Amino acid sequence: MIEAFPNADAAADAVAAALVAQLTAPGPKHLMVTGGRGPGPVYDRLARTDLDWSRVTVTLSDDRFVPLGAPESNEQMVRDRLLQGAGAAAKLVPLNGEAKTPDDAARAIEPAIRALLPFDAALLGMGPDGHIASLYATDVRAAANLAADGQRLAVGVRSPGWSPYVPRVSLTGRALYDCKLIVLLVGGDDKRAVIEQILADPDFAPPAAALLRQTRGPVRIIWSPDAA
């Protein structure tokens, strides 16, 4: 179930190819992307792809609740690396908007996210603790937020369980899994060990386990030994 590649470049090539394959058919397409260190090379490749990006609407799995331009901003990274070149023609649906709090931003973005469901493709990452998007095991609402049939499509996260420790807005399992293809990009032996334990031990249940055990959206796990 884990597709292993020799290095981060080869993994990025595979991820980009998988996402493009989901976006090439005629008609509007909806793409969910993520932040973190790993996906940047994927976005560089996508931005150079000969694809009708004017048909593609992009949103994020989660974002830090910081001003656009801040180094922690996932939106800024997506603008800088994906929405360039040919990719500049895509439409971006930010998560933060003009809201004053993460909770307000989450409530405000729900109608726009609902209109994008189901996603044609999604790229997610995973933290060393097994979190996905900004959904952490330390959150008392973790089970509800990770559920495939939950009530909310987005939630505010006031106390994230991993650095950087800034408030966030995150899509929930109900939105994350409603996708024709989910690609989970991970790197390093520590993250591979987490994935392998999830696959082998049904009692091991970090947030990524909910993603890998749900049945709504097929998941490809792409791994390389480079940290991501």
HUMOGI-V526668 format. One record per residue. RES is the residue in three letters. PHI is phi in whole degrees, -180 to 180 (NA if undefined). PSI is psi in whole degrees, -180 to 180 (NA if undefined). Layout:
res=RES phi=PHI psi=PSI
res=RES phi=PHI psi=PSI
This chain:
res=MET phi=NA psi=-26
res=ILE phi=-88 psi=124
res=GLU phi=-94 psi=112
res=ALA phi=-96 psi=136
res=PHE phi=-125 psi=152
res=PRO phi=-70 psi=-24
res=ASN phi=-158 psi=173
res=ALA phi=-65 psi=-34
res=ASP phi=-64 psi=-44
res=ALA phi=-66 psi=-39
res=ALA phi=-65 psi=-42
res=ALA phi=-63 psi=-39
res=ASP phi=-60 psi=-44
res=ALA phi=-67 psi=-42
res=VAL phi=-64 psi=-47
res=ALA phi=-59 psi=-43
res=ALA phi=-63 psi=-41
res=ALA phi=-65 psi=-41
res=LEU phi=-69 psi=-43
res=VAL phi=-61 psi=-39
res=ALA phi=-59 psi=-30
res=GLN phi=-81 psi=-17
res=LEU phi=-107 psi=-1
res=THR phi=-87 psi=-21
res=ALA phi=-65 psi=153
res=PRO phi=-61 psi=156
res=GLY phi=100 psi=170
res=PRO phi=-61 psi=144
res=LYS phi=-130 psi=147
res=HIS phi=-124 psi=123
res=LEU phi=-122 psi=127
res=MET phi=-103 psi=133
res=VAL phi=-128 psi=173
res=THR phi=-132 psi=174
res=GLY phi=-104 psi=-155
res=GLY phi=91 psi=-176
res=ARG phi=-81 psi=-31
res=GLY phi=-70 psi=-39
res=PRO phi=-81 psi=-11
res=GLY phi=-51 psi=-50
res=PRO phi=-61 psi=-32
res=VAL phi=-64 psi=-45
res=TYR phi=-66 psi=-36
res=ASP phi=-59 psi=-42
res=ARG phi=-68 psi=-44
res=LEU phi=-61 psi=-40
res=ALA phi=-62 psi=-24
res=ARG phi=-94 psi=-1
res=THR phi=-78 psi=137
res=ASP phi=-78 psi=84
res=LEU phi=-136 psi=148
res=ASP phi=-77 psi=83
res=TRP phi=-67 psi=-17
res=SER phi=-65 psi=-16
res=ARG phi=-90 psi=-5
res=VAL phi=-105 psi=130
res=THR phi=-108 psi=129
res=VAL phi=-112 psi=137
res=THR phi=-138 psi=179
res=LEU phi=-114 psi=150
res=SER phi=-68 psi=-31
res=ASP phi=-168 psi=163
res=ASP phi=-152 psi=152
res=ARG phi=-76 psi=140
res=PHE phi=-85 psi=74
res=VAL phi=-134 psi=162
res=PRO phi=-64 psi=147
res=LEU phi=-58 psi=134
res=GLY phi=103 psi=-20
res=ALA phi=-67 psi=146
res=PRO phi=-62 psi=-22
res=GLU phi=-83 psi=-7
res=SER phi=-74 psi=119
res=ASN phi=-67 psi=-38
res=GLU phi=-59 psi=-42
res=GLN phi=-63 psi=-41
res=MET phi=-63 psi=-41
res=VAL phi=-65 psi=-42
res=ARG phi=-63 psi=-39
res=ASP phi=-75 psi=-27
res=ARG phi=-120 psi=-31
res=LEU phi=-96 psi=-44
res=LEU phi=-87 psi=54
res=GLN phi=-129 psi=162
res=GLY phi=55 psi=-134
res=ALA phi=-61 psi=-34
res=GLY phi=-65 psi=-16
res=ALA phi=-64 psi=-18
res=ALA phi=-78 psi=-13
res=ALA phi=-71 psi=155
res=LYS phi=-95 psi=135
res=LEU phi=-108 psi=132
res=VAL phi=-109 psi=99
res=PRO phi=-70 psi=159
res=LEU phi=-92 psi=-29
res=ASN phi=-82 psi=-45
res=GLY phi=60 psi=-143
res=GLU phi=-106 psi=9
res=ALA phi=-66 psi=156
res=LYS phi=-90 psi=-21
res=THR phi=-136 psi=159
res=PRO phi=-59 psi=-38
res=ASP phi=-64 psi=-42
res=ASP phi=-65 psi=-40
res=ALA phi=-64 psi=-41
res=ALA phi=-63 psi=-44
res=ARG phi=-65 psi=-39
res=ALA phi=-69 psi=-31
res=ILE phi=-85 psi=-14
res=GLU phi=-56 psi=-45
res=PRO phi=-61 psi=-39
res=ALA phi=-67 psi=-39
res=ILE phi=-67 psi=-42
res=ARG phi=-58 psi=-38
res=ALA phi=-69 psi=-20
res=LEU phi=-90 psi=-13
res=LEU phi=-78 psi=141
res=PRO phi=-79 psi=149
res=PHE phi=-70 psi=145
res=ASP phi=-78 psi=-33
res=ALA phi=-156 psi=153
res=ALA phi=-144 psi=144
res=LEU phi=-117 psi=122
res=LEU phi=-122 psi=158
res=GLY phi=-119 psi=-177
res=MET phi=-146 psi=136
res=GLY phi=-79 psi=164
res=PRO phi=-60 psi=-23
res=ASP phi=-87 psi=0
res=GLY phi=89 psi=10
res=HIS phi=-79 psi=152
res=ILE phi=-125 psi=151
res=ALA phi=48 psi=-132
res=SER phi=-117 psi=45
res=LEU phi=-109 psi=115
res=TYR phi=-116 psi=147
res=ALA phi=-63 psi=-25
res=THR phi=-75 psi=-12
res=ASP phi=-79 psi=131
res=VAL phi=-64 psi=-18
res=ARG phi=-97 psi=13
res=ALA phi=-56 psi=-48
res=ALA phi=-61 psi=-44
res=ALA phi=-66 psi=-41
res=ASN phi=-70 psi=-27
res=LEU phi=-91 psi=-10
res=ALA phi=-68 psi=139
res=ALA phi=-69 psi=-23
res=ASP phi=-113 psi=27
res=GLY phi=-67 psi=168
res=GLN phi=-81 psi=-32
res=ARG phi=-99 psi=148
res=LEU phi=-97 psi=-23
res=ALA phi=-148 psi=149
res=VAL phi=-140 psi=153
res=GLY phi=-85 psi=142
res=VAL phi=-122 psi=104
res=ARG phi=-81 psi=-34
res=SER phi=-128 psi=85
res=PRO phi=-64 psi=152
res=GLY phi=-94 psi=10
res=TRP phi=-150 psi=154
res=SER phi=-72 psi=153
res=PRO phi=-73 psi=141
res=TYR phi=-85 psi=68
res=VAL phi=-122 psi=151
res=PRO phi=-58 psi=158
res=ARG phi=-144 psi=166
res=VAL phi=-120 psi=133
res=SER phi=-137 psi=141
res=LEU phi=-69 psi=155
res=THR phi=-99 psi=175
res=GLY phi=-56 psi=-37
res=ARG phi=-58 psi=-38
res=ALA phi=-86 psi=-42
res=LEU phi=-60 psi=-39
res=TYR phi=-87 psi=-12
res=ASP phi=-82 psi=76
res=CYS phi=-153 psi=145
res=LYS phi=-76 psi=-28
res=LEU phi=-154 psi=128
res=ILE phi=-112 psi=126
res=VAL phi=-107 psi=122
res=LEU phi=-103 psi=112
res=LEU phi=-100 psi=121
res=VAL phi=-136 psi=154
res=GLY phi=-142 psi=151
res=GLY phi=95 psi=152
res=ASP phi=-67 psi=-32
res=ASP phi=-65 psi=-42
res=LYS phi=-72 psi=-36
res=ARG phi=-61 psi=-39
res=ALA phi=-63 psi=-38
res=VAL phi=-63 psi=-47
res=ILE phi=-61 psi=-45
res=GLU phi=-63 psi=-37
res=GLN phi=-69 psi=-38
res=ILE phi=-59 psi=-44
res=LEU phi=-70 psi=-27
res=ALA phi=-96 psi=-26
res=ASP phi=-124 psi=105
res=PRO phi=-66 psi=-16
res=ASP phi=-87 psi=-11
res=PHE phi=-86 psi=118
res=ALA phi=-138 psi=59
res=PRO phi=-69 psi=170
res=PRO phi=-52 psi=-37
res=ALA phi=-62 psi=-23
res=ALA phi=-63 psi=-37
res=ALA phi=-63 psi=-39
res=LEU phi=-64 psi=-47
res=LEU phi=-75 psi=-20
res=ARG phi=-100 psi=-9
res=GLN phi=-74 psi=163
res=THR phi=-121 psi=9
res=ARG phi=-83 psi=-42
res=GLY phi=-123 psi=125
res=PRO phi=-65 psi=143
res=VAL phi=-121 psi=130
res=ARG phi=-106 psi=130
res=ILE phi=-102 psi=116
res=ILE phi=-114 psi=122
res=TRP phi=-126 psi=147
res=SER phi=-139 psi=161
res=PRO phi=-70 psi=-17
res=ASP phi=-71 psi=144
res=ALA phi=-65 psi=141
res=ALA phi=-148 psi=NA
